[in-house]
C-alpha cells in the first residue's frame, strides 16, 4: 500500500477501530449495526484527509528535515539528529611507563546529537540550539545556541550567541561530514571549538567573510567571570573561484558534481583573562584551499598558533593537513587518504614532529545521512616527545580517545576504526 504518513496512520486506525467494533457485540453485548461501522469508518477517513491536508499546507512534514510550521510561515521548528556507532582497535608496543597494555578495543557512540533550528515571528529571526550526549556518562552538553538576523537585503547577517569559531575549516564543517571516520590530529590540537560572542557575516557570489568579538578559543559554556579571555577578535575571508557555496559544507564530492574551489585565510587574537593568572595571549591563523570535482575532492590547510605566557615563554606551533578522496566509478564507495603533521615550537621540551597517515573508504547508503566508514590510522611517532599531541592523548574522555590515539613512548601506533552514521 502506497500512502503518506497521515493516510497510513488513518488506515491503521480504521482497521483497528473497526475490528474492535465488530468484536464488541460478543464481548460487551453492544448492538452496533453495519451502518454504525460505516459511519465510524467515514469519520476516521475524514480525519485522515484532514491530517493529510495539514501536511500539504506545511504544518508538519519532512522536506529533508522533520519540521513543524504555522500556516502563515512565521514560525518554523526543524528537528534533526545524528547517531554514530564506532568500533576502534588500537595497537602499540607495550609501554610500562605510559600504558601497560599495547592493545585496546571496543565500541563507542562518539557523537549522539540533537538540534533544533528554524525561525520565529517571521522568517528573518533565525535560531539554532544543539547539543551532544557525552560518550562517557551520557551527560548532555550544549553546543550551538545562537540567533541570527539579516541587517539588510545585500547579504549581511548579524549573529549572536554560542557557535563554532570560523577559523580552522575542518573544525567548522559539521562532524557528520568528515572525509575520514573522524577529524585529524591537527584538528584535535588546534581546533577553536565553541565560543560565545557576536558575529558579522557577509556572503556574495564570489566571496564571503566572518568577523567576530567573543570570549576566545574553546570558551563555550563558560561564565564571563571564568572565561579564557578578556576579549577576542576573529576574522575569516573566503574567495570562491567557481561552484556553489553549499558544496563546501562537506569534504566529499559525489559523482556528477560541478567543479568548485575556494581559498581562505583566517586570523584570531585574544588577550587572557586577568583573573586567571598567568595571563596568556593567543594568536591563531590559517590558510586553506578546497577543490571538488566530478566524484573527487582535495583539501589542504596550514595552521599556526602563537602562545605568549606573561612572565614566561612564548611559542609558535604549526600544523599541516593534506587530504583527498575519489569515488569508485558507478558505485557508492569512496576511497580517501590524509596526511597531517603537528610541528611544535623548538623551545618546547617535547618538540618532536608528530605525523599521521590515514586511509580508508566510505560507503554511502543515502549520502551522508546513512554512511558506513572504515579507516586505518598510522601514527608514525611517539606522543611523549610532542607536548601538544601528548596533551591530547592523555586527556581522559577527550579528543585522544575519540580519534583512537593512545599515549605512548613508542613509535608506529596503529588504530583501526569502523563506524556507521545515521542522520535524521
ZIWOQUI-V269914 format. One record per residue. N is the residue number from 1. RES is the residue in one small letter. PHI is phi in whole degrees, -180 to 180 (none if undefined). PSI is psi in radians with two decimals (* if undefined). NEAR is the number of other C-alpha atoms within 8 Angstrom. Layout:
# ZIWOQUI-V269914
n=[N;N]
res=[RES;RES]
phi=[PHI;PHI]
psi=[PSI;PSI]
near=[NEAR;NEAR]
This chain:
# ZIWOQUI-V269914
n=[1;2;3;4;5;6;7;8;9;10;11;12;13;14;15;16;17;18;19;20;21;22;23;24;25;26;27;28;29;30;31;32;33;34;35;36;37;38;39;40;41;42;43;44;45;46;47;48;49;50;51;52;53;54;55;56;57;58;59;60;61;62;63;64;65;66;67;68;69;70;71;72;73;74;75;76;77;78;79;80;81;82;83;84;85;86;87;88;89;90;91;92;93;94;95;96;97;98;99;100;101;102;103;104;105;106;107;108;109;110;111;112;113;114;115;116;117;118;119;120;121;122;123;124;125;126;127;128;129;130;131;132;133;134;135;136;137;138;139;140;141;142;143;144;145;146;147;148;149;150;151;152;153;154;155;156;157;158;159;160;161;162;163;164;165;166;167;168;169;170;171;172;173;174;175;176;177;178;179;180;181;182;183;184;185;186;187;188;189;190;191;192;193;194;195;196;197;198;199;200;201;202;203;204;205;206;207;208;209;210;211;212;213;214;215;216;217;218;219;220;221;222;223;224;225;226;227;228;229;230;231;232;233;234;235;236;237;238;239;240;241;242;243;244;245;246;247;248;249;250;251;252;253;254;255;256;257;258;259;260;261;262;263;264;265;266;267;268;269;270;271;272;273;274;275;276;277;278;279;280;281;282;283;284;285;286;287;288;289;290;291;292;293;294;295;296;297;298;299;300;301;302;303;304;305;306;307;308;309;310;311;312;313;314;315;316;317;318;319;320;321;322;323;324;325;326;327;328;329;330;331;332;333;334;335;336;337;338;339;340;341;342;343;344;345;346;347;348;349;350;351;352;353;354;355;356;357;358;359;360;361;362;363;364;365;366;367;368;369;370;371;372;373;374;375;376;377;378;379;380;381;382;383;384;385;386;387;388;389;390;391;392;393;394;395;396;397;398;399;400;401;402;403;404;405;406;407;408;409;410;411;412;413;414;415;416;417;418;419;420;421;422;423;424]
res=[x;x;x;x;x;x;x;x;x;x;x;x;x;x;x;x;x;x;x;x;x;x;x;x;x;x;x;x;x;x;x;x;x;x;x;x;x;x;x;x;x;x;x;x;x;x;x;x;x;x;x;x;x;x;x;x;x;x;x;x;x;x;x;x;x;x;x;x;x;x;x;x;x;x;x;x;x;x;x;x;x;x;x;x;x;x;x;x;x;x;x;x;x;x;x;x;x;x;x;x;x;x;x;x;x;x;x;x;x;x;x;x;x;x;x;x;x;x;x;x;x;x;x;x;x;x;x;x;x;x;x;x;x;x;x;x;x;x;x;x;x;x;x;x;x;x;x;x;x;x;x;x;x;x;x;x;x;x;x;x;x;x;x;x;x;x;x;x;x;x;x;x;x;x;x;x;x;x;x;x;x;x;x;x;x;x;x;x;x;x;x;x;x;x;x;x;x;x;x;x;x;x;x;x;x;x;x;x;x;x;x;x;x;x;x;x;x;x;x;x;x;x;x;x;x;x;x;x;x;x;x;x;x;x;x;x;x;x;x;x;x;x;x;x;x;x;x;x;x;x;x;x;x;x;x;x;x;x;x;x;x;x;x;x;x;x;x;x;x;x;x;x;x;x;x;x;x;x;x;x;x;x;x;x;x;x;x;x;x;x;x;x;x;x;x;x;x;x;x;x;x;x;x;x;x;x;x;x;x;x;x;x;x;x;x;x;x;x;x;x;x;x;x;x;x;x;x;x;x;x;x;x;x;x;x;x;x;x;x;x;x;x;x;x;x;x;x;x;x;x;x;x;x;x;x;x;x;x;x;x;x;x;x;x;x;x;x;x;x;x;x;x;x;x;x;x;x;x;x;x;x;x;x;x;x;x;x;x;x;x;x;x;x;x;x;x;x;x;x;x;x;x;x;x;x;x;x;x;x;x;x;x;x;x;x;x;x;x;x;x;x;x;x;x]
phi=[none;-107;-154;-75;-57;-66;-63;-65;-63;-65;-64;-63;-63;-61;-62;-66;-66;-64;-62;-66;-65;-68;-77;-59;-59;-73;-90;-126;73;-75;-125;-65;-98;-57;-65;-63;-63;-63;-66;-63;-61;-63;-67;-66;-65;-63;-66;-63;-62;-64;-64;-61;-64;-63;-63;-68;-82;94;-70;-162;159;-141;-123;109;-144;-69;-149;-124;-153;-84;-64;-83;81;-83;-126;-146;-120;-110;-116;-146;-156;-144;-131;-121;-120;-134;-113;-128;-130;-113;-124;-157;-59;-55;-139;-67;-82;-96;-144;-102;-134;-83;-132;-135;-151;159;-102;-143;-108;-63;-144;-130;-128;-132;-141;-127;-147;151;-142;-135;73;-160;-69;-87;-98;-102;-141;-154;-132;-142;-158;-128;-80;-68;-63;-101;96;78;-64;-98;-118;-70;-114;-76;-159;-143;-125;-133;-148;-63;-84;-155;-93;-101;102;-91;-134;-104;-127;-142;130;-114;-159;-68;-73;-82;-118;-78;-67;-62;-78;-72;-60;-53;-56;-69;-113;-66;-76;-89;-58;-145;-77;-79;-64;-58;-65;-62;-80;-106;-59;-88;63;-91;-148;-102;176;-130;-133;-116;-125;-132;-136;-123;-64;-120;-157;-152;-152;-128;-139;-140;-121;-146;-85;104;-60;53;-110;-61;59;-119;-89;-63;-78;-120;-68;-82;-146;-70;-158;-150;-122;-138;-146;-135;-128;-125;-123;-103;-93;-162;92;-117;-57;-64;-67;-92;-80;-145;-81;-71;-137;-63;-60;94;-73;-78;-66;-148;-153;-149;-125;-143;-133;-145;-136;-146;-142;-144;-110;-65;-70;-70;-86;-128;-66;-75;-70;-125;-104;-126;-131;-123;-153;-152;-128;-150;-137;-131;-134;-133;-139;-79;90;-146;-150;-146;-147;-141;-150;-124;-134;-132;-137;-103;-124;-124;-97;-60;73;-138;-99;-130;-136;-121;-111;-134;-148;-136;-131;-137;-148;-163;-147;-152;-77;-70;-52;61;-135;-99;-99;-128;-103;-150;-148;-149;-126;-140;-140;-106;-118;-73;-60;-65;-85;-74;-63;-103;-112;-74;-69;-119;-115;-136;-114;-126;-147;177;-150;-120;-121;-101;-81;-141;59;-69;-70;-143;-140;-109;-130;-141;-153;-127;-109;-116;-90;-68;-119;-73;-86;-60;-94;-133;-56;-69;-72;-64;-63;-67;-67;-92;-70;-65;72;-99;-66;-62;-67;-66;-92;89;-99;-98;-67;-159;-92;-108;-80;61;-84;-120;-130;-103;-134;-130;-149;-117;-124;-128;-111;-141]
psi=[2.25;1.98;2.85;3.02;-0.83;-0.71;-0.74;-0.73;-0.71;-0.74;-0.70;-0.76;-0.69;-0.86;-0.79;-0.85;-0.78;-0.70;-0.69;-0.71;-0.70;-0.62;-0.32;-0.70;-0.61;-0.52;-0.62;0.01;0.35;2.92;0.82;2.32;2.94;-0.59;-0.65;-0.76;-0.75;-0.64;-0.73;-0.76;-0.75;-0.66;-0.73;-0.73;-0.66;-0.68;-0.69;-0.73;-0.69;-0.75;-0.73;-0.67;-0.68;-0.72;-0.75;-0.48;-0.05;0.18;-0.59;2.70;-2.75;2.02;0.70;-0.45;2.62;2.42;2.75;2.45;2.67;2.84;-0.50;-0.17;0.25;-0.46;2.40;2.30;2.07;2.30;2.30;2.82;2.99;2.35;2.16;2.27;2.24;2.50;2.28;2.38;2.09;2.35;2.25;2.65;2.48;2.43;1.75;-0.27;-0.87;-0.78;2.69;-0.08;2.11;0.00;2.22;2.41;2.78;3.12;2.58;2.81;1.50;-0.54;2.09;1.91;2.73;2.49;2.47;2.21;2.99;-2.57;2.76;2.46;-0.78;3.01;-0.12;-0.28;1.74;2.47;2.79;2.31;2.19;2.80;2.91;2.37;2.17;2.57;-0.73;1.98;-0.41;0.12;2.64;2.23;2.30;2.39;-1.62;2.47;1.46;2.84;2.49;2.60;2.29;2.46;-0.65;-2.94;0.18;0.21;0.08;2.36;2.33;2.28;2.37;2.53;-2.57;2.27;2.97;2.36;2.26;1.30;-1.42;2.07;-0.55;-0.54;-0.55;-0.74;2.36;2.43;-0.46;-0.26;0.38;2.66;-0.81;-3.10;-0.67;3.10;3.03;2.90;-0.65;-0.75;-0.68;-0.60;-0.76;-0.08;2.52;-0.45;-2.62;2.59;2.71;2.33;-2.78;2.42;2.56;2.21;2.39;2.41;2.22;-3.06;-0.68;0.01;2.77;2.84;2.75;2.47;2.26;2.66;2.06;-3.05;-0.08;-3.14;2.30;0.80;0.31;2.54;0.69;2.74;2.68;-0.41;-0.33;0.31;2.82;-0.20;2.55;-0.64;2.72;2.42;2.36;2.48;2.45;2.32;2.32;2.49;2.12;2.24;-0.59;2.99;-2.96;2.54;-0.61;-0.38;-0.36;0.16;-0.14;2.76;-0.55;2.68;1.74;2.82;2.44;-0.09;2.60;2.79;2.36;2.40;2.64;2.72;2.47;2.65;2.57;2.53;2.62;2.44;2.39;2.63;2.25;2.68;2.35;-0.39;0.10;1.21;2.67;2.63;2.38;2.28;2.36;2.43;2.24;2.53;2.60;2.65;2.51;2.73;2.37;2.28;2.25;2.52;-2.74;1.47;0.21;2.80;2.72;2.46;2.39;2.48;2.56;2.40;2.53;2.64;2.11;2.22;2.18;1.94;2.12;2.30;0.18;-2.40;2.93;2.57;2.60;1.92;2.67;2.76;2.60;2.40;2.33;2.21;2.81;2.78;2.82;2.35;2.43;2.18;2.35;0.51;3.04;0.30;2.43;2.27;2.62;2.84;2.66;2.43;2.31;2.67;2.28;2.09;1.73;2.82;2.51;-0.31;-0.12;2.64;-0.75;1.60;0.26;2.50;2.50;2.06;2.48;2.34;2.25;2.35;2.62;-2.75;2.66;2.51;2.15;1.96;-0.76;1.12;-2.56;-0.30;-0.49;1.83;2.38;2.32;2.52;2.36;2.94;2.28;2.31;1.86;1.87;-0.52;2.80;2.73;-0.46;-0.64;0.35;1.81;-0.70;-0.84;-0.65;-0.62;-0.67;-0.77;-0.57;-0.11;1.93;2.18;0.18;-2.64;-0.54;-0.90;-0.55;-0.71;-0.04;0.38;2.12;2.54;2.35;2.54;0.06;2.64;3.02;0.93;2.44;2.38;2.16;2.34;2.40;2.41;2.47;2.37;2.38;2.23;2.48;*]
near=[2;3;7;7;7;11;12;9;9;12;10;8;9;11;8;8;8;11;8;8;10;9;8;10;11;7;6;6;7;7;5;10;6;6;7;8;12;8;8;9;10;8;8;11;11;8;9;13;10;8;10;12;8;10;10;7;7;11;11;10;9;7;6;4;9;12;12;11;12;10;8;5;9;12;13;13;11;11;11;11;10;13;11;12;12;12;11;13;12;15;10;12;7;8;12;7;6;8;10;8;8;11;8;9;8;7;8;8;10;10;12;12;11;11;11;11;12;11;14;12;7;9;10;9;11;12;12;12;12;12;12;12;11;12;10;6;5;7;7;8;8;10;12;13;12;12;11;12;10;10;8;7;6;4;10;12;12;12;12;11;11;13;11;11;11;11;15;13;8;8;13;10;10;9;8;7;11;13;11;14;11;8;12;9;12;13;11;11;9;10;9;11;11;14;16;14;11;11;11;11;12;10;9;7;5;8;10;11;11;13;11;12;11;11;15;13;10;9;13;10;7;7;6;6;5;8;11;12;11;11;11;14;12;15;13;13;11;11;10;13;8;9;10;7;7;5;9;8;9;11;11;11;13;9;9;6;10;8;10;13;12;12;11;11;11;14;12;13;11;13;12;13;12;8;6;9;7;8;11;12;12;13;11;11;12;13;11;12;11;12;11;15;11;11;13;14;14;12;13;11;11;11;13;11;13;12;11;11;11;8;5;6;7;8;11;10;11;12;13;12;14;11;11;11;13;10;13;9;5;4;6;9;10;11;12;13;11;11;11;14;13;15;11;15;10;5;6;9;6;9;13;8;10;14;11;12;12;12;12;12;12;12;10;11;9;7;7;11;10;12;14;12;13;13;13;11;11;11;13;11;11;15;14;10;11;14;13;9;12;12;8;12;14;9;10;6;9;9;10;15;12;9;10;11;10;9;12;12;11;11;10;10;14;11;13;11;13;12;12;11;14;11;10;8]
